[in-house]
Amino acid sequence: MKILGTPIWLVLTTLLFLGCTSMHDKGECIFSETKTAVLWDEQKLDEAFQLACDLGTTTLMVVTKGEVVKSMGGLDEPLRVHSVRKALLSAIIGQHVGKGPNQINLDSTLAELNINDKPNPLTPLQQQAKVLHLIKSISGINHQAAAEAGLMQAEKDKRLRNEPNPPGTVWAYNNWDYNALTTIFEQETGMTVYEAFKTGIAEPLGMQDFNKNCVSYEYEKRLSKHPKAGFKMSARDLANFGQLYLNKGKWNGRQIIPAAWIERITEDYTVTGDKGPRSAHGYLWWVPVDQQSRDFGIPEGSFWASGFCKQMVWVIPAWDSVIVHQFDTRPLIACVIELIEEGGYSFKEAIMYIYDCKKTERSTSGFCKRCGWTGNFIDTTNVEKIFSKIIEARITK
């Protein structure tokens, strides 16, 4: 079981951009009709969606052969995707890889690109990291970063420590790498992340809900000058994004992302040392490569993007399917703010309090009755239950 630490910036940016202070209601689930599909057991799939509804999932989609088999929730509302942003960033980087003008040379070092940091500058060794090292999460640079704190920072410290790491030798899930990639992308291409995604992905795919308000920058300049570029996406737009990857970068006969870039995900990954769905990481996607993943029922060749509270886009070529799962984190953050303002809790303490609402001695409190459900996706337990039922619904030939 893993619990993801989340820093105070999430509270502040949620208030600033989403204006939510009193959302505690789970809401009613709206299901689509289950389409008859020879590859799915309709009754079992309905059971999986009902479980997702009971647990508080906001949107869920199963798409097979380009057709929506079943969906739940408001598919047209852009929601914060949190770390799924990294797969979106990887897509636009892949569109601009090259050695010409306004392209990104993966072999360029940070020194060659004049990439540094402040208030704490990079060492000469760290500046020898290449763009490729950043996108593979093997830069070895242990710098503080925007949108990174709590257990995420602790895990990075555990892997990288405070020692010199030759670039390319140590893997770590590292927001510094991804934020620096944002700076590099905009510096080298002359485009903002929003402009690049709009013209390179959203418009060719006909995304219906992506607009200029769907990308925002988050700075923590006391830690680093490199910002996080955050995204909000609707479920149906995320499903199209996953379908683009399932199609190996083609959309309506046009090559949107080079097929070779997408193939790198499952061919040039790095083993993380974790078990299950996060057993490997390739080009800012997770790749389940170990036996535990196979035993769970995840087919070989699958890959997925993941964000805080189990925002997920699964691409499963063996099933010709894409699965999208979203949880609207605004109610959770509203409950966290309530604990901070009224109970004097720290952010981490508030998260843990909500997570512990499932314990018998706390579950009957008024706060936990209102807010306990918002902690259902802080760890992996419940989403694994949903995904297990979806796997059970899959009819194998």
C-alpha positions as CSV (number, residue, x, y, z in Angstrom):
1,M,0.0,0.0,0.0
2,K,1.3,3.4,-0.9
3,I,0.1,6.8,0.3
4,L,1.1,9.8,-1.8
5,G,2.3,12.9,0.1
6,T,1.0,16.2,-1.2
7,P,2.3,19.6,-0.2
8,I,0.4,22.8,0.8
9,W,0.6,24.2,-2.8
10,L,-2.2,21.8,-3.7
11,V,-4.5,23.5,-1.1
12,L,-3.5,27.0,-2.3
13,T,-3.8,26.3,-6.0
14,T,-7.1,24.5,-5.5
15,L,-8.5,27.5,-3.8
16,L,-7.1,29.9,-6.4
17,F,-8.0,28.1,-9.6
18,L,-11.1,26.1,-8.5
19,G,-12.6,28.2,-5.8
20,C,-13.8,25.2,-3.7
21,T,-14.3,25.5,0.0
22,S,-17.4,23.5,0.8
23,M,-17.7,20.5,-1.5
24,H,-18.4,17.5,0.7
25,D,-21.1,15.7,-1.3
26,K,-20.3,12.6,-3.2
27,G,-23.0,13.2,-5.8
28,E,-25.1,10.9,-7.8
29,C,-23.6,8.5,-10.4
30,I,-24.8,8.7,-14.0
31,F,-24.1,5.6,-16.1
32,S,-24.2,5.1,-19.8
33,E,-25.9,2.0,-21.2
34,T,-23.5,-0.9,-21.5
35,K,-22.9,-1.5,-25.1
36,T,-22.9,-5.1,-26.2
37,A,-19.3,-6.1,-26.8
38,V,-18.1,-9.6,-27.5
39,L,-15.0,-9.0,-25.4
40,W,-16.8,-7.9,-22.2
41,D,-19.1,-9.6,-19.7
42,E,-21.8,-6.9,-19.4
43,Q,-23.0,-8.0,-15.9
44,K,-19.5,-8.1,-14.5
45,L,-18.6,-4.7,-16.1
46,D,-21.8,-3.2,-14.6
47,E,-20.7,-4.5,-11.2
48,A,-17.2,-2.9,-11.6
49,F,-18.9,0.5,-12.4
50,Q,-21.3,0.2,-9.5
51,L,-18.3,-0.5,-7.2
52,A,-16.6,2.6,-8.6
53,C,-19.7,4.6,-7.9
54,D,-20.0,3.4,-4.4
55,L,-16.4,4.3,-3.7
56,G,-16.8,7.9,-5.1
57,T,-15.1,7.6,-8.5
58,T,-16.0,10.8,-10.5
59,T,-15.6,9.4,-14.0
60,L,-14.8,6.0,-15.4
61,M,-14.6,5.0,-19.1
62,V,-13.9,1.7,-20.8
63,V,-13.2,2.1,-24.5
64,T,-12.6,-0.9,-26.8
65,K,-11.8,-0.7,-30.5
66,G,-12.4,3.0,-30.4
67,E,-16.0,2.6,-29.0
68,V,-17.2,3.5,-25.5
69,V,-18.4,0.3,-24.0
70,K,-19.5,1.9,-20.7
71,S,-19.0,5.2,-19.0
72,M,-19.9,6.9,-15.7
73,G,-20.0,10.6,-14.6
74,G,-19.7,13.9,-16.4
75,L,-17.3,13.1,-19.2
76,D,-17.1,16.7,-20.5
77,E,-15.9,18.4,-17.3
78,P,-12.1,19.2,-17.2
79,L,-10.7,18.0,-13.9
80,R,-7.2,18.3,-12.4
81,V,-5.2,15.3,-13.6
82,H,-2.2,15.9,-11.3
83,S,0.7,13.7,-12.3
84,V,-1.0,12.5,-15.5
85,R,0.4,15.8,-16.8
86,K,3.8,14.1,-17.2
87,A,2.4,11.8,-19.9
88,L,0.9,14.8,-21.6
89,L,4.2,16.6,-21.5
90,S,6.0,13.5,-22.9
91,A,3.6,13.6,-25.9
92,I,4.5,17.1,-27.0
93,I,8.2,16.5,-26.4
94,G,8.0,13.5,-28.7
95,Q,6.5,15.7,-31.4
96,H,9.5,18.1,-31.3
97,V,12.5,15.7,-30.9
98,G,15.2,16.5,-33.4
99,K,18.4,18.4,-34.0
100,G,17.1,21.3,-36.0
101,P,15.8,24.7,-35.1
102,N,13.0,24.7,-32.6
103,Q,13.5,21.1,-31.9
104,I,14.7,19.2,-28.7
105,N,17.9,17.3,-28.9
106,L,17.7,14.5,-26.5
107,D,21.5,14.3,-26.3
108,S,22.0,17.9,-25.3
109,T,23.3,18.4,-21.8
110,L,21.8,20.9,-19.3
111,A,25.1,22.8,-19.6
112,E,24.8,23.0,-23.4
113,L,21.2,24.3,-23.0
114,N,22.2,26.8,-20.3
115,I,19.8,25.2,-17.8
116,N,20.6,25.8,-14.2
117,D,18.5,26.5,-11.1
118,K,18.2,29.0,-8.2
119,P,18.3,29.6,-5.3
120,N,20.5,26.4,-5.4
121,P,22.6,26.1,-8.6
122,L,23.4,22.7,-10.2
123,T,26.8,21.2,-9.8
124,P,29.0,20.7,-12.8
125,L,28.3,17.0,-12.6
126,Q,24.5,17.6,-12.5
127,Q,24.8,19.9,-15.6
128,Q,26.1,16.9,-17.6
129,A,22.7,15.3,-17.4
130,K,21.1,15.1,-20.8
131,V,17.5,15.8,-21.8
132,L,17.1,12.0,-22.3
133,H,18.1,11.4,-18.7
134,L,15.3,13.8,-17.5
135,I,12.6,12.2,-19.6
136,K,13.7,8.8,-18.3
137,S,13.9,10.0,-14.7
138,I,17.5,9.1,-14.4
139,S,19.2,12.5,-14.1
140,G,20.3,11.7,-10.5
141,I,19.6,15.4,-9.6
142,N,18.2,15.7,-6.0
143,H,16.9,19.3,-6.0
144,Q,13.8,20.6,-4.4
145,A,11.0,21.2,-6.9
146,A,7.7,22.9,-7.3
147,A,4.7,20.7,-6.5
148,E,6.8,18.1,-4.7
149,A,6.9,17.5,-0.9
150,G,5.9,15.0,1.8
151,L,6.4,11.4,1.1
152,M,7.2,12.0,-2.6
153,Q,10.2,14.1,-1.5
154,A,11.2,11.4,1.1
155,E,11.1,8.7,-1.6
156,K,13.3,10.8,-3.9
157,D,15.7,11.4,-1.0
158,K,15.8,7.7,-0.3
159,R,16.7,6.8,-3.9
160,L,19.1,9.7,-4.7
161,R,20.3,10.7,-1.2
162,N,22.5,13.8,-1.0
163,E,25.4,12.3,-2.9
164,P,26.7,12.9,-6.4
165,N,24.9,10.6,-8.8
166,P,26.5,10.3,-12.3
167,P,23.7,11.1,-14.8
168,G,22.0,7.9,-16.1
169,T,22.8,5.7,-13.1
170,V,19.9,6.0,-10.7
171,W,16.1,6.1,-11.3
172,A,13.8,8.3,-9.1
173,Y,10.4,9.7,-9.6
174,N,11.5,13.3,-9.7
175,N,9.5,16.4,-10.2
176,W,12.6,18.4,-10.7
177,D,13.3,16.5,-13.9
178,Y,9.8,17.0,-15.2
179,N,9.6,20.7,-14.3
180,A,13.0,21.3,-15.9
181,L,11.7,19.6,-19.0
182,T,8.9,22.1,-19.1
183,T,11.5,24.9,-19.1
184,I,13.6,23.1,-21.8
185,F,10.5,22.5,-24.0
186,E,9.4,26.1,-24.0
187,Q,13.0,27.4,-24.4
188,E,13.9,25.2,-27.3
189,T,10.6,25.2,-29.2
190,G,9.5,28.8,-28.6
191,M,6.0,27.5,-27.7
192,T,4.2,27.4,-24.4
193,V,3.0,24.0,-23.2
194,Y,-0.6,25.2,-23.8
195,E,0.1,26.3,-27.4
196,A,2.0,23.1,-28.2
197,F,-0.7,20.8,-26.7
198,K,-3.5,22.8,-28.3
199,T,-2.1,22.7,-31.8
200,G,-0.2,19.4,-31.7
201,I,-2.7,17.2,-29.8
202,A,-6.0,18.8,-28.9
203,E,-6.9,20.2,-32.3
204,P,-5.9,17.2,-34.4
205,L,-7.8,14.9,-32.1
206,G,-10.8,17.2,-31.9
207,M,-10.8,17.4,-28.2
208,Q,-14.0,19.1,-27.1
209,D,-13.2,20.4,-23.7
210,F,-9.6,21.6,-23.8
211,N,-9.1,25.3,-23.6
212,K,-6.6,27.9,-22.3
213,N,-7.8,27.5,-18.7
214,C,-6.8,23.8,-18.8
215,V,-3.0,24.6,-18.4
216,S,-1.6,26.5,-15.5
217,Y,1.8,27.1,-14.0
218,E,2.7,26.6,-10.4
219,Y,5.9,28.2,-9.1
220,E,7.7,27.7,-5.8
221,K,10.6,30.0,-6.4
222,R,12.0,29.6,-2.9
223,L,12.8,26.0,-4.0
224,S,13.4,26.2,-7.7
225,K,12.9,28.5,-10.7
226,H,11.4,25.8,-12.8
227,P,7.5,25.6,-12.7
228,K,5.1,22.8,-12.8
229,A,2.8,23.0,-15.9
230,G,-0.5,21.5,-14.6
231,F,-3.4,20.2,-16.7
232,K,-7.1,19.9,-16.4
233,M,-8.7,17.4,-18.8
234,S,-12.1,15.9,-19.3
235,A,-12.6,12.1,-19.3
236,R,-13.5,12.0,-22.9
237,D,-10.5,14.0,-24.0
238,L,-8.2,11.8,-21.9
239,A,-9.8,8.7,-23.5
240,N,-8.9,10.2,-27.0
241,F,-5.4,10.8,-25.7
242,G,-5.1,7.2,-24.7
243,Q,-6.6,6.1,-28.0
244,L,-3.9,8.1,-29.8
245,Y,-1.3,6.1,-28.0
246,L,-3.2,2.8,-28.6
247,N,-3.1,3.7,-32.3
248,K,0.7,4.2,-32.0
249,G,0.4,7.9,-32.6
250,K,-2.1,7.9,-35.6
251,W,-5.4,9.7,-35.8
252,N,-7.6,9.6,-38.8
253,G,-4.7,8.3,-40.9
254,R,-2.4,11.1,-39.8
255,Q,0.7,10.5,-37.7
256,I,0.4,12.9,-34.8
257,I,3.1,11.4,-32.6
258,P,6.0,9.4,-34.1
259,A,5.3,5.7,-33.5
260,A,8.9,5.1,-32.5
261,W,8.4,7.6,-29.6
262,I,5.5,5.6,-28.3
263,E,7.3,2.3,-28.7
264,R,10.1,3.6,-26.5
265,I,7.7,3.4,-23.5
266,T,7.6,-0.4,-23.4
267,E,11.0,-1.0,-25.0
268,D,13.3,1.5,-23.3
269,Y,11.9,1.6,-19.7
270,T,13.7,1.5,-16.4
271,V,12.9,-1.0,-13.7
272,T,12.0,0.9,-10.6
273,G,12.4,-1.7,-7.9
274,D,8.7,-1.5,-7.0
275,K,6.2,-4.3,-7.5
276,G,3.1,-4.4,-9.6
277,P,1.8,-1.7,-12.0
278,R,4.8,0.7,-11.1
279,S,7.4,-2.0,-11.6
280,A,8.9,0.0,-14.5
281,H,8.8,3.6,-15.9
282,G,9.3,4.7,-19.5
283,Y,9.2,8.2,-21.0
284,L,6.9,9.4,-18.1
285,W,4.5,6.5,-18.3
286,W,4.3,3.5,-15.8
287,V,5.0,0.1,-17.3
288,P,3.8,-3.1,-15.5
289,V,6.5,-5.6,-16.4
290,D,6.8,-7.9,-13.4
291,Q,5.2,-11.3,-12.6
292,Q,2.9,-9.7,-10.0
293,S,1.4,-7.6,-12.8
294,R,0.8,-10.7,-14.9
295,D,-0.7,-12.5,-12.0
296,F,-3.1,-9.6,-11.4
297,G,-4.2,-9.9,-15.0
298,I,-2.5,-6.9,-16.6
299,P,-1.5,-8.0,-20.1
300,E,2.1,-7.6,-21.3
301,G,2.7,-4.4,-23.3
302,S,0.3,-2.3,-21.2
303,F,1.2,1.1,-19.9
304,W,-0.5,3.8,-17.9
305,A,-0.3,7.4,-16.6
306,S,-1.2,8.1,-13.0
307,G,-1.9,11.1,-10.8
308,F,-2.8,11.9,-7.1
309,C,-5.9,10.2,-5.9
310,K,-5.8,7.7,-8.8
311,Q,-6.3,9.8,-11.9
312,M,-5.5,7.2,-14.5
313,V,-5.2,6.6,-18.2
314,W,-4.6,2.9,-19.1
315,V,-3.5,1.9,-22.6
316,I,-3.9,-1.9,-23.0
317,P,-3.0,-3.0,-26.6
318,A,-3.7,-6.7,-25.9
319,W,-7.3,-5.7,-25.3
320,D,-7.4,-2.9,-27.9
321,S,-8.7,-0.9,-25.0
322,V,-8.3,2.4,-23.1
323,I,-9.5,2.8,-19.5
324,V,-9.9,6.3,-17.9
325,H,-10.5,6.8,-14.1
326,Q,-10.8,10.2,-12.5
327,F,-11.5,11.4,-9.0
328,D,-12.3,15.0,-8.4
329,T,-9.9,16.1,-5.7
330,R,-11.8,19.3,-4.8
331,P,-14.0,17.7,-2.1
332,L,-10.9,16.2,-0.5
333,I,-9.1,19.5,-0.5
334,A,-12.1,21.2,0.9
335,C,-12.1,18.7,3.8
336,V,-8.4,19.1,4.3
337,I,-8.8,22.9,4.5
338,E,-11.6,22.5,7.1
339,L,-9.2,20.5,9.3
340,I,-6.4,23.0,8.8
341,E,-8.6,26.0,9.6
342,E,-10.7,24.6,12.4
343,G,-8.5,21.9,13.9
344,G,-5.0,23.4,13.4
345,Y,-3.8,20.3,11.6
346,S,-0.8,20.4,9.2
347,F,-1.6,19.4,5.6
348,K,0.0,15.9,6.0
349,E,-1.9,15.4,9.3
350,A,-5.2,16.4,7.7
351,I,-4.6,13.9,4.8
352,M,-3.8,11.1,7.3
353,Y,-6.9,12.0,9.4
354,I,-9.2,11.7,6.4
355,Y,-7.4,8.5,5.4
356,D,-8.0,7.0,8.9
357,C,-11.7,7.8,8.8
358,K,-12.2,4.2,7.6
359,K,-11.1,3.0,11.1
360,T,-14.1,1.9,13.2
361,E,-13.4,4.2,16.2
362,R,-13.4,7.3,13.9
363,S,-15.8,6.4,11.2
364,T,-18.9,7.5,13.1
365,S,-17.7,11.0,13.8
366,G,-19.6,13.8,12.0
367,F,-16.6,14.9,10.1
368,C,-15.8,11.4,8.8
369,K,-19.4,10.8,7.8
370,R,-19.2,13.9,5.6
371,C,-15.6,13.6,4.5
372,G,-14.4,10.1,4.9
373,W,-15.3,9.1,1.4
374,T,-13.0,11.8,-0.1
375,G,-10.0,9.7,1.2
376,N,-11.0,6.6,-0.7
377,F,-8.3,7.0,-3.4
378,I,-5.5,8.4,-1.3
379,D,-3.9,4.9,-1.5
380,T,-4.1,2.2,-4.1
381,T,-6.5,-0.2,-2.3
382,N,-9.8,0.8,-3.7
383,V,-8.8,1.5,-7.3
384,E,-7.2,-2.0,-7.3
385,K,-10.6,-3.4,-6.3
386,I,-12.2,-1.6,-9.2
387,F,-9.5,-2.6,-11.7
388,S,-9.7,-6.2,-10.5
389,K,-13.4,-6.3,-11.3
390,I,-12.8,-4.7,-14.7
391,I,-10.2,-7.5,-15.4
392,E,-12.8,-10.1,-14.3
393,A,-15.2,-8.6,-16.8
394,R,-12.8,-9.1,-19.7
395,I,-13.7,-12.2,-21.7
396,T,-10.6,-14.0,-22.8
397,K,-10.7,-15.9,-26.1
